[in-house]
Amino acid sequence: MKSIKNHISLVIALMSILFSLQIFVITDRAIDSYKENLSKNYSVVVVSKKIIHEQDILNIDSLLKSVSELAPDEVIARLNTGIGKKNIELLKLTLPKFYKIKLKIYPTPAEIEKLTQKFLLNKSIIKVETFTNNLDNIYKLLLLFKNIVTVFSISIFIVTTLLIIKELRIWQFQHSERMNIMRLFGAPSWLRSGILFRLAITDAIIASILIFIIFIYFSSSKWILHEFSDIGITLTVFYPLNDFLYLLGVAVTLATILAALIVMGHKEEV
Protein backbone atom coordinates (compact mmCIF):
# COMPACT_ATOMS: atom_id res chain seq x y z
CA MET A 1 0.00 0.00 0.00
CA LYS A 2 2.84 2.38 0.88
CA SER A 3 4.50 1.55 -2.43
CA ILE A 4 1.33 2.52 -4.31
CA LYS A 5 1.11 5.79 -2.41
CA ASN A 6 4.73 6.54 -3.26
CA HIS A 7 4.02 5.85 -6.92
CA ILE A 8 0.99 8.13 -6.87
CA SER A 9 2.96 10.90 -5.15
CA LEU A 10 5.74 10.77 -7.73
CA VAL A 11 3.32 10.60 -10.67
CA ILE A 12 1.40 13.64 -9.38
CA ALA A 13 4.65 15.55 -8.82
CA LEU A 14 5.83 14.81 -12.37
CA MET A 15 2.39 15.68 -13.76
CA SER A 16 2.54 19.06 -12.01
CA ILE A 17 5.85 19.86 -13.71
CA LEU A 18 4.67 18.66 -17.12
CA PHE A 19 1.34 20.48 -16.82
CA SER A 20 2.97 23.82 -15.95
CA LEU A 21 5.54 23.30 -18.72
CA GLN A 22 2.85 22.66 -21.33
CA ILE A 23 0.83 25.69 -20.16
CA PHE A 24 3.97 27.79 -20.65
CA VAL A 25 4.41 26.35 -24.17
CA ILE A 26 0.76 27.09 -25.04
CA THR A 27 1.07 30.64 -23.71
CA ASP A 28 4.20 31.18 -25.80
CA ARG A 29 2.40 29.85 -28.88
CA ALA A 30 -0.58 32.11 -28.21
CA ILE A 31 1.66 35.18 -28.00
CA ASP A 32 3.48 34.22 -31.22
CA SER A 33 0.13 33.67 -32.97
CA TYR A 34 -1.18 37.02 -31.77
CA LYS A 35 2.00 38.77 -32.88
CA GLU A 36 1.67 37.16 -36.30
CA ASN A 37 -1.92 38.40 -36.60
CA LEU A 38 -0.87 41.87 -35.50
CA SER A 39 1.95 41.99 -38.03
CA LYS A 40 -0.50 41.12 -40.83
CA ASN A 41 -2.99 43.82 -39.86
CA TYR A 42 -0.63 46.44 -38.50
CA SER A 43 0.83 49.27 -40.55
CA VAL A 44 2.54 52.61 -40.04
CA VAL A 45 1.48 55.74 -41.91
CA VAL A 46 4.16 58.22 -42.90
CA VAL A 47 3.32 61.76 -44.03
CA SER A 48 5.76 63.41 -46.42
CA LYS A 49 6.02 66.88 -47.94
CA LYS A 50 7.01 65.41 -51.28
CA ILE A 51 7.17 62.15 -53.17
CA ILE A 52 9.58 59.55 -51.77
CA HIS A 53 10.56 56.49 -53.75
CA GLU A 54 9.36 53.25 -52.17
CA GLN A 55 12.84 51.74 -52.13
CA ASP A 56 14.19 54.78 -50.29
CA ILE A 57 11.61 54.18 -47.57
CA LEU A 58 12.36 50.45 -47.38
CA ASN A 59 16.06 51.22 -46.99
CA ILE A 60 15.37 53.13 -43.78
CA ASP A 61 15.10 49.94 -41.69
CA SER A 62 15.23 46.16 -42.23
CA LEU A 63 11.97 45.85 -40.27
CA LEU A 64 9.99 47.33 -43.19
CA LYS A 65 8.23 44.88 -45.49
CA SER A 66 6.27 46.87 -48.07
CA VAL A 67 5.23 50.43 -48.94
CA SER A 68 2.12 51.70 -50.71
CA GLU A 69 1.11 55.29 -51.35
CA LEU A 70 -2.37 56.24 -50.21
CA ALA A 71 -4.39 57.86 -52.99
CA PRO A 72 -5.47 61.48 -52.28
CA ASP A 73 -9.12 60.51 -52.76
CA GLU A 74 -8.79 57.86 -50.04
CA VAL A 75 -7.26 60.34 -47.60
CA ILE A 76 -9.81 63.06 -48.39
CA ALA A 77 -12.68 60.58 -48.02
CA ARG A 78 -11.66 60.09 -44.38
CA LEU A 79 -11.53 63.85 -43.83
CA ASN A 80 -14.55 64.86 -45.91
CA THR A 81 -17.21 66.47 -43.79
CA GLY A 82 -19.16 68.32 -46.48
CA ILE A 83 -16.26 69.99 -48.30
CA GLY A 84 -17.22 71.43 -51.70
CA LYS A 85 -15.83 70.02 -54.94
CA LYS A 86 -13.70 73.09 -55.65
CA ASN A 87 -12.19 72.94 -52.20
CA ILE A 88 -11.54 69.22 -52.62
CA GLU A 89 -9.60 69.84 -55.83
CA LEU A 90 -7.63 72.57 -54.11
CA LEU A 91 -6.97 70.29 -51.16
CA LYS A 92 -5.59 67.64 -53.48
CA LEU A 93 -2.98 70.08 -54.73
CA THR A 94 -1.84 71.02 -51.24
CA LEU A 95 -2.23 67.65 -49.57
CA PRO A 96 1.05 66.00 -48.47
CA LYS A 97 1.94 62.46 -49.52
CA PHE A 98 0.75 59.58 -47.34
CA TYR A 99 2.52 56.21 -47.32
CA LYS A 100 1.17 53.05 -45.71
CA ILE A 101 4.02 50.82 -44.53
CA LYS A 102 3.73 47.15 -43.58
CA LEU A 103 6.24 45.58 -41.19
CA LYS A 104 7.75 42.09 -41.18
CA ILE A 105 6.87 41.56 -37.51
CA TYR A 106 4.83 43.33 -34.88
CA PRO A 107 7.35 45.66 -33.22
CA THR A 108 7.99 46.22 -29.55
CA PRO A 109 7.47 49.75 -28.15
CA ALA A 110 11.25 50.25 -28.22
CA GLU A 111 11.42 49.21 -31.89
CA ILE A 112 8.55 51.55 -32.76
CA GLU A 113 10.29 54.45 -31.05
CA LYS A 114 13.54 53.67 -32.86
CA LEU A 115 11.74 53.31 -36.19
CA THR A 116 9.91 56.61 -35.70
CA GLN A 117 13.19 58.40 -35.04
CA LYS A 118 14.69 56.92 -38.21
CA PHE A 119 11.73 58.08 -40.29
CA LEU A 120 11.96 61.62 -38.92
CA LEU A 121 15.64 61.81 -39.89
CA ASN A 122 14.36 62.13 -43.45
CA LYS A 123 13.70 65.85 -43.90
CA SER A 124 10.79 65.17 -46.25
CA ILE A 125 8.86 63.23 -43.59
CA ILE A 126 6.85 65.50 -41.31
CA LYS A 127 4.82 62.98 -39.30
CA VAL A 128 4.72 59.28 -38.38
CA GLU A 129 1.53 57.66 -37.12
CA THR A 130 2.09 54.27 -35.44
CA PHE A 131 -1.43 53.43 -34.11
CA THR A 132 -0.01 51.28 -31.32
CA ASN A 133 -2.04 52.36 -28.29
CA ASN A 134 -5.02 50.03 -28.69
CA LEU A 135 -3.05 47.07 -30.00
CA ASP A 136 -0.43 47.31 -27.27
CA ASN A 137 -2.98 46.80 -24.50
CA ILE A 138 -3.84 43.18 -25.33
CA TYR A 139 -0.24 42.39 -26.29
CA LYS A 140 1.05 43.70 -22.96
CA LEU A 141 -1.58 41.70 -21.10
CA LEU A 142 -0.43 38.55 -22.88
CA LEU A 143 3.19 39.28 -21.99
CA LEU A 144 2.17 39.86 -18.36
CA PHE A 145 0.30 36.56 -18.34
CA LYS A 146 3.36 34.83 -19.80
CA ASN A 147 5.56 36.28 -17.03
CA ILE A 148 3.08 35.10 -14.40
CA VAL A 149 3.01 31.61 -15.94
CA THR A 150 6.82 31.57 -16.01
CA VAL A 151 7.10 32.43 -12.30
CA PHE A 152 4.36 29.90 -11.49
CA SER A 153 6.10 27.17 -13.52
CA ILE A 154 9.48 27.79 -11.89
CA SER A 155 7.89 27.68 -8.43
CA ILE A 156 6.14 24.39 -9.21
CA PHE A 157 9.36 22.95 -10.66
CA ILE A 158 11.36 23.72 -7.51
CA VAL A 159 8.72 22.43 -5.07
CA THR A 160 7.89 19.26 -7.00
CA THR A 161 11.57 18.49 -7.64
CA LEU A 162 12.15 18.48 -3.88
CA LEU A 163 9.12 16.22 -3.51
CA ILE A 164 10.44 13.82 -6.16
CA ILE A 165 13.82 13.65 -4.41
CA LYS A 166 12.05 12.83 -1.15
CA GLU A 167 10.00 10.05 -2.77
CA LEU A 168 13.10 8.55 -4.42
CA ARG A 169 14.91 8.54 -1.08
CA ILE A 170 11.95 6.69 0.46
CA TRP A 171 12.14 4.11 -2.31
CA GLN A 172 15.87 3.77 -1.79
CA PHE A 173 15.33 3.21 1.94
CA GLN A 174 12.63 0.60 1.26
CA HIS A 175 15.00 -1.34 -1.01
CA SER A 176 18.18 -0.69 0.99
CA GLU A 177 18.34 -4.24 2.39
CA ARG A 178 18.09 -5.75 -1.05
CA MET A 179 20.71 -3.33 -2.39
CA ASN A 180 23.11 -4.16 0.47
CA ILE A 181 22.79 -7.89 -0.20
CA MET A 182 23.60 -7.29 -3.87
CA ARG A 183 26.60 -5.19 -2.80
CA LEU A 184 27.91 -8.07 -0.65
CA PHE A 185 27.77 -10.29 -3.73
CA GLY A 186 29.83 -7.74 -5.66
CA ALA A 187 27.08 -6.22 -7.82
CA PRO A 188 28.06 -2.85 -9.30
CA SER A 189 26.36 0.33 -8.14
CA TRP A 190 24.29 0.79 -11.33
CA LEU A 191 22.88 -2.73 -11.00
CA ARG A 192 22.07 -2.35 -7.29
CA SER A 193 20.21 0.89 -8.04
CA GLY A 194 18.42 -0.48 -11.11
CA ILE A 195 15.12 -0.80 -9.26
CA LEU A 196 15.23 2.90 -8.38
CA PHE A 197 15.76 3.91 -12.02
CA ARG A 198 13.05 1.52 -13.24
CA LEU A 199 10.51 2.91 -10.80
CA ALA A 200 11.41 6.52 -11.67
CA ILE A 201 11.24 5.95 -15.43
CA THR A 202 7.99 3.96 -15.16
CA ASP A 203 6.30 6.77 -13.23
CA ALA A 204 7.67 9.32 -15.69
CA ILE A 205 6.01 7.41 -18.55
CA ILE A 206 2.73 7.14 -16.63
CA ALA A 207 2.76 10.88 -15.83
CA SER A 208 3.44 11.72 -19.50
CA ILE A 209 0.54 9.55 -20.68
CA LEU A 210 -1.87 11.14 -18.19
CA ILE A 211 -0.82 14.66 -19.22
CA PHE A 212 -1.21 13.60 -22.86
CA ILE A 213 -4.82 12.56 -22.16
CA ILE A 214 -5.58 15.81 -20.31
CA PHE A 215 -4.27 18.06 -23.09
CA ILE A 216 -5.90 16.00 -25.83
CA TYR A 217 -9.16 16.82 -24.06
CA PHE A 218 -8.22 20.50 -23.71
CA SER A 219 -7.22 20.76 -27.37
CA SER A 220 -10.68 19.61 -28.47
CA SER A 221 -12.56 21.82 -26.01
CA LYS A 222 -14.77 24.30 -27.88
CA TRP A 223 -14.76 26.62 -24.88
CA ILE A 224 -10.96 27.02 -24.91
CA LEU A 225 -10.84 27.51 -28.69
CA HIS A 226 -13.65 30.08 -28.42
CA GLU A 227 -11.76 32.03 -25.74
CA PHE A 228 -8.68 32.23 -27.97
CA SER A 229 -10.82 33.20 -30.95
CA ASP A 230 -12.38 36.09 -29.02
CA ILE A 231 -9.00 37.83 -28.76
CA GLY A 232 -8.02 37.07 -32.35
CA ILE A 233 -5.79 34.06 -31.70
CA THR A 234 -5.91 30.93 -33.82
CA LEU A 235 -3.56 28.16 -32.74
CA THR A 236 -3.21 24.44 -32.15
CA VAL A 237 -3.29 24.00 -28.38
CA PHE A 238 -1.62 20.58 -28.39
CA TYR A 239 0.38 18.72 -31.06
CA PRO A 240 -0.20 15.08 -30.02
CA LEU A 241 3.00 13.52 -31.34
CA ASN A 242 5.54 16.32 -30.94
CA ASP A 243 4.28 17.57 -27.59
CA PHE A 244 3.93 14.08 -26.13
CA LEU A 245 7.47 13.13 -27.12
CA TYR A 246 8.73 16.43 -25.73
CA LEU A 247 6.94 15.96 -22.40
CA LEU A 248 7.99 12.31 -22.22
CA GLY A 249 11.61 13.27 -22.82
CA VAL A 250 11.48 15.92 -20.09
CA ALA A 251 9.84 13.57 -17.58
CA VAL A 252 12.20 10.63 -18.20
CA THR A 253 15.30 12.86 -18.22
CA LEU A 254 14.30 14.62 -15.01
CA ALA A 255 13.42 11.37 -13.23
CA THR A 256 16.68 9.74 -14.36
CA ILE A 257 18.84 12.69 -13.29
CA LEU A 258 17.21 12.91 -9.86
CA ALA A 259 17.53 9.13 -9.36
CA ALA A 260 21.21 9.36 -10.32
CA LEU A 261 21.75 12.17 -7.80
CA ILE A 262 20.13 10.07 -5.09
CA VAL A 263 22.38 7.13 -5.91
CA MET A 264 25.55 9.24 -6.00
CA GLY A 265 24.65 10.90 -2.72
CA HIS A 266 23.92 7.61 -0.94
CA LYS A 267 26.40 6.53 1.71
CA GLU A 268 26.69 2.76 1.75
CA GLU A 269 26.90 0.83 4.96
CA VAL A 270 30.31 -0.68 5.70
Helices and strands as residue ranges (DSSP letters): H 2-41, E 43-48, H 54-58, E 64-70, H 72-79, H 85-94, E 97-103, H 109-120, E 125-129, H 133-174, H 176-184, H 189-192, H 194-219, H 222-230, H 240-264
